[in-house]
Amino acid sequence: MHTLVVTAAIIQREDKILITQRKSNADHGLQWEFPGGKLNYAEDPKEGLRREIIEELDMEIEVGDIFEVISHCYGERHILLLCYLCRYLGQKPTTKDCQDFHWVTPEEMDNYPFTAADVPVVKKLQRKNR
């Protein structure tokens, strides 16, 4: 078994956070997640996250501090998920490499089926928002 290092962006705009829906033909298709993706070999996590957001949503962000680190196994695949707080810079996202996206409050996240690795992040955001 090997470990995939994956980054995710908690992009905040006022009281809402950007979530994205995975494409139907992807692993965990049509489930929701925080946007991001796999790091390339020896890539700086913040740079990799910035690159992934451009590739997935065609938008620029400012990557801030780490918010949470999640270790999760999907069968034989181990994911180390690095979640960063990110600043929205005003550029409207597009569905360049995702099915859909929504700006939602942490409370509204209960209405979306999230990938298993993202669920602890949702719960932490909801606790933080109380």
DSSP file with accessible surface (Angstrom, degrees, kcal/mol):
  #  RESIDUE AA STRUCTURE BP1 BP2  ACC     N-H-->O    O-->H-N    N-H-->O    O-->H-N    TCO  KAPPA ALPHA  PHI   PSI    X-CA   Y-CA   Z-CA
    1    1 A M              0   0  150      0, 0.0     2,-0.3     0, 0.0    76,-0.1   0.000 360.0 360.0 360.0 140.9    0.0    0.0    0.0
    2    2 A H        -     0   0  116     74,-0.5    76,-1.6    76,-0.0     2,-0.5  -0.833 360.0-119.1-121.4 163.7    1.2    3.5   -0.8
    3    3 A T  E     -a   78   0A  76     -2,-0.3     2,-0.5    74,-0.1    76,-0.2  -0.872  15.6-154.4-105.7 131.4    0.2    6.9    0.5
    4    4 A L  E     -a   79   0A  40     74,-3.0    76,-3.0    -2,-0.5     2,-0.6  -0.906  11.6-144.7 -99.6 128.9   -1.2    9.7   -1.7
    5    5 A V  E     +a   80   0A  51     -2,-0.5    34,-2.4    34,-0.2     2,-0.4  -0.863  25.8 179.8 -95.4 121.9   -0.6   13.2   -0.5
    6    6 A V  E     -aB  81  38A  25     74,-2.9    76,-3.2    -2,-0.6     2,-0.3  -0.949  15.4-149.3-125.5 142.3   -3.6   15.3   -1.4
    7    7 A T  E     -aB  82  37A   1     30,-2.7    30,-1.2    -2,-0.4     2,-0.3  -0.807  10.2-168.7-110.0 154.4   -4.3   19.0   -0.7
    8    8 A A  E     -aB  83  36A   1     74,-2.4    76,-2.7    -2,-0.3     2,-0.5  -0.997  13.7-136.9-142.1 145.6   -7.7   20.7   -0.2
    9    9 A A  E     -a   84   0A   0     26,-3.1     2,-1.0    -2,-0.3    76,-0.2  -0.884   4.2-159.7-107.3 128.0   -8.7   24.3    0.0
   10   10 A I  E     -a   85   0A   0     74,-3.1    76,-2.8    -2,-0.5     2,-0.7  -0.863  25.2-170.4 -98.7  90.0  -11.1   25.8    2.5
   11   11 A I  E     -a   86   0A   0     -2,-1.0     7,-1.9     7,-0.4     2,-0.4  -0.799   3.5-158.9 -92.7 115.3  -12.0   28.8    0.4
   12   12 A Q  E     +aC  87  17A  75     74,-1.7    76,-1.1    -2,-0.7     2,-0.4  -0.776  19.8 175.1-101.3 137.4  -14.0   31.3    2.4
   13   13 A R  E >  S- C   0  16A  87      3,-2.8     3,-2.3    -2,-0.4     2,-0.2  -0.921  70.8 -52.8-137.0 108.2  -16.2   34.1    1.1
   14   14 A E  T 3  S-     0   0  180     -2,-0.4    -1,-0.0     1,-0.3     0, 0.0  -0.413 122.3 -21.0  56.3-121.6  -18.1   35.9    3.8
   15   15 A D  T 3  S+     0   0  104     -2,-0.2     2,-0.3    -3,-0.1    -1,-0.3   0.307 123.7  86.4 -99.2  12.8  -19.8   33.2    5.8
   16   16 A K  E <   -C   13   0A  66     -3,-2.3    -3,-2.8    89,-0.1     2,-0.4  -0.777  59.3-150.8-116.6 158.5  -19.7   30.6    3.0
   17   17 A I  E     -CD  12 104A   5     87,-3.2    87,-2.4    -2,-0.3     2,-0.4  -0.961  23.8-115.9-127.4 141.0  -17.2   28.0    1.8
   18   18 A L  E     + D   0 103A   0     -7,-1.9    -7,-0.4    -2,-0.4     2,-0.3  -0.632  34.1 179.4 -80.5 126.3  -16.6   26.7   -1.7
   19   19 A I  E     - D   0 102A   0     83,-2.6    83,-2.1    -2,-0.4     2,-0.3  -0.926  10.7-152.2-122.4 153.1  -17.3   23.0   -2.2
   20   20 A T  E     -ED  33 101A   0     13,-2.9    13,-2.3    -2,-0.3     2,-0.5  -0.923  10.6-131.2-126.7 152.6  -17.1   21.0   -5.5
   21   21 A Q  E     -ED  32 100A  33     79,-2.9    78,-2.7    -2,-0.3    79,-0.8  -0.872  27.6-121.9-103.3 131.5  -18.8   17.9   -6.9
   22   22 A R        -     0   0   60      9,-3.1     8,-1.3    -2,-0.5    76,-0.1  -0.361  36.5 -96.5 -68.0 148.4  -16.6   15.2   -8.3
   23   23 A K    >   -     0   0   73     74,-0.2     3,-1.6     6,-0.2     7,-0.3  -0.276  33.1-114.4 -62.2 153.0  -17.2   14.3  -12.0
   24   24 A S  T 3  S+     0   0   79      1,-0.3     5,-0.3     5,-0.3    -1,-0.1   0.813 115.0  50.5 -62.9 -29.9  -19.5   11.2  -12.5
   25   25 A N  T 3  S+     0   0  139      3,-0.1    -1,-0.3     2,-0.1     2,-0.1   0.443  95.0  93.1 -90.6   3.3  -16.7    9.1  -14.0
   26   26 A A  S X  S-     0   0   36     -3,-1.6     3,-1.2     1,-0.1     2,-0.0  -0.446  94.6 -80.3 -88.2 163.9  -14.2    9.9  -11.2
   27   27 A D  T 3  S+     0   0   89      1,-0.3    -1,-0.1    -2,-0.1     3,-0.1  -0.412 125.2  16.0 -55.2 139.6  -13.6    7.8   -8.0
   28   28 A H  T >  S-     0   0   62      1,-0.1     3,-1.9     2,-0.1    -1,-0.3   0.883 101.4-155.2  58.1  39.5  -16.4    8.7   -5.6
   29   29 A G  T <   +     0   0   29     -3,-1.2    -5,-0.3    -5,-0.3    -6,-0.2  -0.129  65.2   8.3 -53.3 137.4  -18.2   10.2   -8.6
   30   30 A L  T 3  S+     0   0   77     -8,-1.3    -1,-0.3    -7,-0.3     2,-0.1   0.385  96.3 126.0  70.3   2.6  -20.8   12.9   -7.8
   31   31 A Q    <   -     0   0   61     -3,-1.9    -9,-3.1    -8,-0.2    -1,-0.3  -0.483  60.6-114.6 -81.6 162.7  -19.8   13.2   -4.2
   32   32 A W  E     +Ef  21 114A  14     81,-3.0    83,-2.3   -11,-0.2     2,-0.3  -0.657  40.4 156.6-100.5 154.4  -18.8   16.5   -2.8
   33   33 A E  E     -E   20   0A  27    -13,-2.3   -13,-2.9    -2,-0.2     3,-0.0  -0.943  48.6 -85.1-158.6 173.8  -15.4   17.6   -1.5
   34   34 A F        -     0   0    3     -2,-0.3   -15,-0.1   -15,-0.2   -24,-0.1  -0.796  61.8-102.1 -88.1 133.6  -13.2   20.6   -0.8
   35   35 A P  S    S+     0   0    0      0, 0.0   -26,-3.1     0, 0.0     2,-0.3  -0.218  75.8  84.9 -63.2 150.2  -11.4   21.5   -4.0
   36   36 A G  E     -B    8   0A   9    -28,-0.2     2,-0.3    16,-0.2   -28,-0.2  -0.980  48.0-154.5 157.6-153.2   -7.8   20.4   -4.5
   37   37 A G  E     -B    7   0A  13    -30,-1.2   -30,-2.7    -2,-0.3    15,-0.1  -0.991  34.6 -30.1 169.1-173.5   -5.9   17.4   -5.6
   38   38 A K  E     -B    6   0A 122     -2,-0.3     2,-0.3   -32,-0.2   -32,-0.2  -0.344  52.8-125.4 -69.0 143.0   -2.8   15.2   -5.6
   39   39 A L        -     0   0   33    -34,-2.4   -34,-0.2    -2,-0.1     2,-0.1  -0.607  21.5-123.5 -82.7 146.7    0.6   16.7   -5.2
   40   40 A N    >   -     0   0   96     -2,-0.3     3,-2.2     1,-0.2     8,-0.1  -0.475  52.3 -67.4 -78.9 161.9    3.3   16.0   -7.7
   41   41 A Y  T 3  S-     0   0  228      1,-0.3    -1,-0.2    -2,-0.1     0, 0.0  -0.270 119.4  -4.7 -54.5 128.0    6.5   14.4   -6.5
   42   42 A A  T 3  S+     0   0   92      1,-0.2    -1,-0.3    -3,-0.1     2,-0.3   0.598  95.7 150.7  63.2  16.5    8.5   16.8   -4.3
   43   43 A E    <   -     0   0   42     -3,-2.2    -1,-0.2     1,-0.1    -4,-0.1  -0.575  54.8-110.4 -80.1 138.7    5.9   19.6   -4.9
   44   44 A D     >  -     0   0   87     -2,-0.3     4,-3.0     1,-0.1     5,-0.2  -0.491  26.6-131.4 -63.7 130.5    5.4   22.2   -2.2
   45   45 A P  H  > S+     0   0   35      0, 0.0     4,-2.4     0, 0.0     5,-0.2   0.886 104.7  47.8 -56.8 -41.5    1.9   21.6   -0.8
   46   46 A K  H  > S+     0   0   72      2,-0.2     4,-2.3     1,-0.2     5,-0.1   0.917 114.7  46.0 -67.5 -40.3    0.8   25.3   -1.0
   47   47 A E  H  > S+     0   0  104      2,-0.2     4,-2.5     1,-0.2    -1,-0.2   0.898 112.5  51.4 -66.4 -40.9    2.1   25.6   -4.6
   48   48 A G  H  X S+     0   0    0     -4,-3.0     4,-2.7     2,-0.2    -2,-0.2   0.899 110.0  49.0 -62.7 -40.3    0.4   22.3   -5.5
   49   49 A L  H  X S+     0   0    0     -4,-2.4     4,-2.4    -5,-0.2     5,-0.2   0.935 110.3  50.6 -66.4 -42.8   -2.9   23.4   -4.0
   50   50 A R  H  X S+     0   0   56     -4,-2.3     4,-1.8     1,-0.2    -2,-0.2   0.936 112.6  47.8 -59.1 -44.4   -2.7   26.7   -5.9
   51   51 A R  H  X S+     0   0   52     -4,-2.5     4,-2.6     1,-0.2    -2,-0.2   0.927 110.6  51.1 -61.9 -45.8   -2.0   24.7   -9.1
   52   52 A E  H  X S+     0   0   26     -4,-2.7     4,-2.8     1,-0.2     5,-0.3   0.883 107.7  52.1 -62.8 -37.9   -4.9   22.3   -8.5
   53   53 A I  H  X>S+     0   0    0     -4,-2.4     4,-2.7     2,-0.2     6,-0.8   0.895 110.5  48.6 -68.5 -36.5   -7.4   25.2   -7.9
   54   54 A I  H  X5S+     0   0   54     -4,-1.8     4,-1.5     4,-0.2    -2,-0.2   0.944 115.5  44.7 -64.9 -45.5   -6.3   26.7  -11.3
   55   55 A E  H  <5S+     0   0   84     -4,-2.6    -2,-0.2     1,-0.2    -1,-0.2   0.886 123.2  35.2 -66.1 -39.2   -6.7   23.4  -13.0
   56   56 A E  H  <5S+     0   0    9     -4,-2.8    41,-2.6    -5,-0.2    40,-0.4   0.871 138.0  12.1 -85.3 -39.7  -10.0   22.5  -11.4
   57   57 A L  H  <5S-     0   0    0     -4,-2.7    37,-2.0    -5,-0.3    -3,-0.2   0.395  88.5-125.2-123.1  -2.8  -11.8   25.8  -11.1
   58   58 A D  S  <<S+     0   0   75     -4,-1.5     2,-0.3    -5,-0.6    -4,-0.2   0.909  71.8 116.7  55.1  45.7   -9.7   28.3  -13.2
   59   59 A M        -     0   0    1     -6,-0.8     2,-0.3    -9,-0.1    -1,-0.2  -0.985  62.0-124.9-142.4 154.1   -9.3   30.6  -10.3
   60   60 A E        +     0   0   87     -2,-0.3    29,-0.7    -3,-0.1    31,-0.3  -0.757  28.8 178.8 -95.9 144.6   -6.5   32.1   -8.2
   61   61 A I  E     -G   88   0A   4     -2,-0.3     2,-0.6    27,-0.1    27,-0.2  -0.925  30.5-122.9-135.5 163.6   -6.5   31.8   -4.4
   62   62 A E  E     -G   87   0A  95     25,-1.8    25,-3.0    -2,-0.3     2,-0.5  -0.959  29.6-142.1-106.4 118.9   -4.2   32.8   -1.6
   63   63 A V  E     +G   86   0A  12     -2,-0.6    23,-0.2    23,-0.2     3,-0.1  -0.712  27.7 172.8 -86.4 126.4   -3.2   29.7    0.4
   64   64 A G  E     -     0   0A  24     21,-2.8    22,-0.1    -2,-0.5    -1,-0.1   0.118  38.6 -22.3-105.9-138.2   -2.9   30.4    4.2
   65   65 A D  E     -     0   0A 123      1,-0.1    20,-3.0    19,-0.1    -1,-0.3  -0.308  69.9 -93.4 -78.3 157.4   -2.4   28.2    7.2
   66   66 A I  E     -G   84   0A  80     18,-0.2    18,-0.3     1,-0.1    -1,-0.1  -0.421  35.9-175.7 -66.6 138.3   -3.1   24.5    7.6
   67   67 A F  E     -     0   0A  17     16,-4.0     2,-0.3     1,-0.4    17,-0.2   0.752  62.6 -12.1-104.1 -39.5   -6.6   23.9    9.0
   68   68 A E  E     -G   83   0A  54     15,-1.5    15,-3.0     2,-0.0     2,-0.4  -0.985  49.2-145.7-162.1 150.9   -6.6   20.1    9.3
   69   69 A V  E     -G   82   0A  70     -2,-0.3     2,-0.4    13,-0.2    13,-0.2  -0.998  22.1-168.6-123.2 127.3   -4.7   17.0    8.4
   70   70 A I  E     -G   81   0A  17     11,-2.5    11,-3.3    -2,-0.4     2,-0.5  -0.955  13.0-161.0-120.6 134.4   -6.7   13.8    7.7
   71   71 A S  E     +G   80   0A  82     -2,-0.4     2,-0.4     9,-0.2     9,-0.2  -0.969  26.6 164.6-110.0 122.2   -5.4   10.2    7.3
   72   72 A H  E     -G   79   0A  51      7,-2.6     7,-3.5    -2,-0.5     2,-0.5  -1.000  27.6-145.6-143.6 139.9   -8.0    8.0    5.5
   73   73 A C  E     -G   78   0A  67     -2,-0.4     2,-0.7     5,-0.2     5,-0.2  -0.914   5.7-169.5-107.5 128.6   -7.9    4.6    3.8
   74   74 A Y  E >   -G   77   0A  47      3,-3.3     3,-2.5    -2,-0.5     2,-0.2  -0.902  69.5 -68.4-107.7  91.6  -10.1    3.9    0.8
   75   75 A G  T 3  S-     0   0   67     -2,-0.7    -1,-0.0     1,-0.3     0, 0.0  -0.398 120.5  -7.1  60.4-118.6   -9.5    0.1    0.7
   76   76 A E  T 3  S+     0   0  153     -2,-0.2     2,-0.6    -3,-0.1   -74,-0.5   0.445 120.4  90.2 -86.9  -1.6   -5.9   -0.3   -0.3
   77   77 A R  E <   - G   0  74A  73     -3,-2.5    -3,-3.3   -76,-0.1     2,-0.5  -0.873  61.2-158.6-104.2 122.0   -5.3    3.4   -1.0
   78   78 A H  E     -aG   3  73A  32    -76,-1.6   -74,-3.0    -2,-0.6     2,-0.5  -0.857   8.1-162.4 -99.4 128.8   -4.1    5.6    1.9
   79   79 A I  E     -aG   4  72A  12     -7,-3.5    -7,-2.6    -2,-0.5     2,-0.6  -0.939  11.8-163.7-112.4 130.5   -4.8    9.3    1.6
   80   80 A L  E     -aG   5  71A  56    -76,-3.0   -74,-2.9    -2,-0.5     2,-0.6  -0.969  19.8-161.0-108.7 109.6   -3.0   12.0    3.6
   81   81 A L  E     -aG   6  70A   8    -11,-3.3   -11,-2.5    -2,-0.6     2,-0.7  -0.862   9.0-164.5-102.5 118.0   -5.2   15.0    3.2
   82   82 A L  E     -aG   7  69A  25    -76,-3.2   -74,-2.4    -2,-0.6     2,-0.5  -0.902  10.0-163.9-102.6 112.2   -3.7   18.5    3.9
   83   83 A C  E     -aG   8  68A   0    -15,-3.0   -16,-4.0    -2,-0.7   -15,-1.5  -0.874   6.2-169.0-104.1 125.3   -6.5   21.1    4.3
   84   84 A Y  E     -aG   9  66A  23    -76,-2.7   -74,-3.1    -2,-0.5     2,-0.4  -0.882  25.4-121.5-114.3 142.3   -5.5   24.7    4.1
   85   85 A L  E     -a   10   0A  45    -20,-3.0   -21,-2.8    -2,-0.4     2,-0.3  -0.651  40.8-168.7 -74.1 132.5   -7.5   27.9    4.9
   86   86 A C  E     -aG  11  63A   6    -76,-2.8   -74,-1.7    -2,-0.4     2,-0.5  -0.948  19.7-126.9-131.1 150.4   -7.5   29.9    1.7
   87   87 A R  E     -aG  12  62A 138    -25,-3.0   -25,-1.8    -2,-0.3     2,-0.4  -0.823  21.6-130.3-100.0 129.3   -8.5   33.5    0.8
   88   88 A Y  E     - G   0  61A  43    -76,-1.1   -27,-0.1    -2,-0.5   -77,-0.0  -0.619  14.5-162.6 -73.7 130.3  -11.0   34.1   -2.0
   89   89 A L        -     0   0   79    -29,-0.7    -1,-0.1    -2,-0.4     3,-0.1   0.263  46.8 -99.9-103.9  11.0   -9.5   36.7   -4.4
   90   90 A G  S    S+     0   0   50      1,-0.3     2,-0.5   -30,-0.1   -29,-0.1   0.347  78.1 132.8  95.4  -5.9  -12.8   37.6   -6.1
   91   91 A Q        -     0   0   81    -31,-0.3    -1,-0.3     1,-0.1    -2,-0.2  -0.676  60.3-119.9 -83.8 126.9  -12.4   35.6   -9.3
   92   92 A K        -     0   0  151     -2,-0.5    -1,-0.1    -3,-0.1     2,-0.0  -0.431  29.0-126.9 -67.1 127.9  -15.6   33.6  -10.2
   93   93 A P        -     0   0    1      0, 0.0     2,-0.3     0, 0.0   -35,-0.2  -0.322  21.5-155.3 -70.2 159.3  -14.8   29.8  -10.3
   94   94 A T        -     0   0   60    -37,-2.0     2,-1.2     6,-0.1     3,-0.4  -0.887  29.3-109.9-127.8 164.3  -15.8   27.7  -13.3
   95   95 A T        +     0   0   72     -2,-0.3     3,-0.4     1,-0.2   -38,-0.2  -0.309  63.6 141.9 -89.8  54.8  -16.5   23.9  -13.6
   96   96 A K  S    S+     0   0  109     -2,-1.2    -1,-0.2   -40,-0.4   -39,-0.2   0.914  84.8   2.1 -63.3 -45.8  -13.3   23.4  -15.6
   97   97 A D  S    S+     0   0   85    -41,-2.6     2,-0.3    -3,-0.4    -1,-0.2  -0.191 122.6  67.8-139.5  43.6  -12.5   20.0  -13.9
   98   98 A C  S    S-     0   0    7     -3,-0.4   -76,-0.2   -42,-0.1     3,-0.1  -0.959  76.1-121.6-151.6 163.5  -15.5   19.3  -11.6
   99   99 A Q  S    S-     0   0   92    -78,-2.7     2,-0.3    -2,-0.3   -77,-0.1   0.905  84.6 -27.7 -73.4 -44.1  -19.2   18.5  -12.1
  100  100 A D  E     -D   21   0A  59    -79,-0.8   -79,-2.9    -6,-0.1     2,-0.3  -0.960  54.5-147.4-161.5 169.9  -20.5   21.5  -10.1
  101  101 A F  E     -D   20   0A  32     -2,-0.3     2,-0.3   -81,-0.2   -81,-0.2  -0.984   9.5-172.3-148.3 155.3  -19.7   23.8   -7.2
  102  102 A H  E     -D   19   0A  68    -83,-2.1   -83,-2.6    -2,-0.3     2,-0.6  -0.992  24.7-132.2-144.5 149.0  -21.6   25.7   -4.5
  103  103 A W  E     +D   18   0A  33     -2,-0.3     2,-0.3   -85,-0.2   -85,-0.2  -0.921  45.1 166.1 -96.2 119.3  -20.9   28.3   -1.9
  104  104 A V  E     -D   17   0A   2    -87,-2.4   -87,-3.2    -2,-0.6    -2,-0.0  -0.944  37.9-115.8-135.9 156.5  -22.4   27.0    1.3
  105  105 A T     >  -     0   0   17     -2,-0.3     4,-0.9   -89,-0.2     3,-0.4  -0.521  40.1-106.7 -80.6 160.4  -22.4   27.6    5.1
  106  106 A P  T >4 S+     0   0    5      0, 0.0     3,-0.8     0, 0.0     4,-0.3   0.891 122.2  54.6 -55.2 -36.9  -20.9   24.8    7.3
  107  107 A E  G >4 S+     0   0   92      1,-0.2     3,-1.1     2,-0.2     4,-0.1   0.880 103.6  54.6 -65.0 -37.9  -24.5   24.0    8.4
  108  108 A E  G >4 S+     0   0   73     -3,-0.4     3,-2.1     1,-0.2    -1,-0.2   0.686  86.7  82.5 -69.8 -16.3  -25.7   23.6    4.8
  109  109 A M  G X< S+     0   0    2     -4,-0.9     3,-1.9    -3,-0.8    -1,-0.2   0.757  74.9  73.1 -62.5 -21.6  -22.9   21.0    4.2
  110  110 A D  G <  S+     0   0  100     -3,-1.1    -1,-0.3    -4,-0.3    -2,-0.1   0.717  88.4  62.8 -63.7 -19.2  -25.2   18.4    5.8
  111  111 A N  G <  S+     0   0  131     -3,-2.1    -1,-0.3    -4,-0.1    -2,-0.2   0.401  95.2  71.9 -85.6   2.6  -27.3   18.5    2.6
  112  112 A Y  S <  S-     0   0   54     -3,-1.9     2,-1.0    -4,-0.1   -81,-0.1  -0.970  82.5-125.3-123.6 132.2  -24.4   17.3    0.5
  113  113 A P        -     0   0   80      0, 0.0   -81,-3.0     0, 0.0     2,-0.2  -0.652  37.3-163.5 -76.6 105.1  -22.9   13.7    0.3
  114  114 A F  B     -f   32   0A  19     -2,-1.0   -81,-0.2   -83,-0.2     5,-0.1  -0.554  25.9 -97.3 -87.1 153.5  -19.2   14.3    1.0
  115  115 A T    >>  -     0   0    3    -83,-2.3     4,-1.1    -2,-0.2     3,-0.9  -0.347  40.3-110.7 -61.8 151.6  -16.4   11.9    0.4
  116  116 A A  G >4 S+     0   0   45      1,-0.3     3,-0.5     2,-0.2    -1,-0.1   0.865 116.7  54.9 -57.7 -39.1  -15.4   10.0    3.5
  117  117 A A  G 34 S+     0   0    4      1,-0.2     4,-0.3     2,-0.1    -1,-0.3   0.811 108.7  49.3 -66.5 -27.7  -12.0   11.7    3.8
  118  118 A D  G X> S+     0   0    7     -3,-0.9     4,-2.1   -86,-0.2     3,-0.6   0.684  88.4  83.6 -85.3 -18.1  -13.7   15.2    3.8
  119  119 A V  H <X S+     0   0   56     -4,-1.1     4,-2.5    -3,-0.5     5,-0.2   0.903  87.6  52.6 -56.9 -44.8  -16.4   14.4    6.5
  120  120 A P  H 3> S+     0   0   53      0, 0.0     4,-2.1     0, 0.0    -1,-0.2   0.864 109.1  51.4 -61.5 -30.2  -14.1   15.1    9.5
  121  121 A V  H <> S+     0   0    0     -3,-0.6     4,-2.6    -4,-0.3    -2,-0.2   0.918 108.3  50.9 -70.3 -42.5  -13.3   18.5    7.9
  122  122 A V  H  X S+     0   0    5     -4,-2.1     4,-2.4     1,-0.2    -1,-0.2   0.945 111.0  49.0 -56.9 -48.3  -17.0   19.3    7.5
  123  123 A K  H  X S+     0   0   92     -4,-2.5     4,-2.4     1,-0.2    -2,-0.2   0.900 110.6  50.0 -61.7 -41.3  -17.5   18.4   11.2
  124  124 A K  H  X S+     0   0   60     -4,-2.1     4,-2.6     2,-0.2    -1,-0.2   0.918 110.6  49.7 -65.1 -42.0  -14.6   20.6   12.3
  125  125 A L  H  X S+     0   0    5     -4,-2.6     4,-1.5     1,-0.2    -2,-0.2   0.902 111.1  50.0 -62.3 -38.8  -16.0   23.5   10.3
  126  126 A Q  H  < S+     0   0   15     -4,-2.4     4,-0.5    -5,-0.2    -2,-0.2   0.911 111.9  47.0 -68.1 -39.3  -19.4   23.0   11.8
  127  127 A R  H >< S+     0   0  139     -4,-2.4     3,-1.1     1,-0.2    -2,-0.2   0.915 112.1  50.7 -65.6 -42.2  -18.0   22.9   15.4
  128  128 A K  H 3< S+     0   0  125     -4,-2.6    -1,-0.2     1,-0.2    -2,-0.2   0.806 108.1  54.2 -64.4 -29.8  -15.9   26.0   14.7
  129  129 A N  T 3<        0   0   80     -4,-1.5    -1,-0.2    -5,-0.2    -2,-0.2   0.530 360.0 360.0 -85.9  -7.8  -19.0   27.8   13.4
  130  130 A R    <         0   0  224     -3,-1.1    -3,-0.0    -4,-0.5    -4,-0.0  -0.326 360.0 360.0 -73.8 360.0  -21.1   27.3   16.5
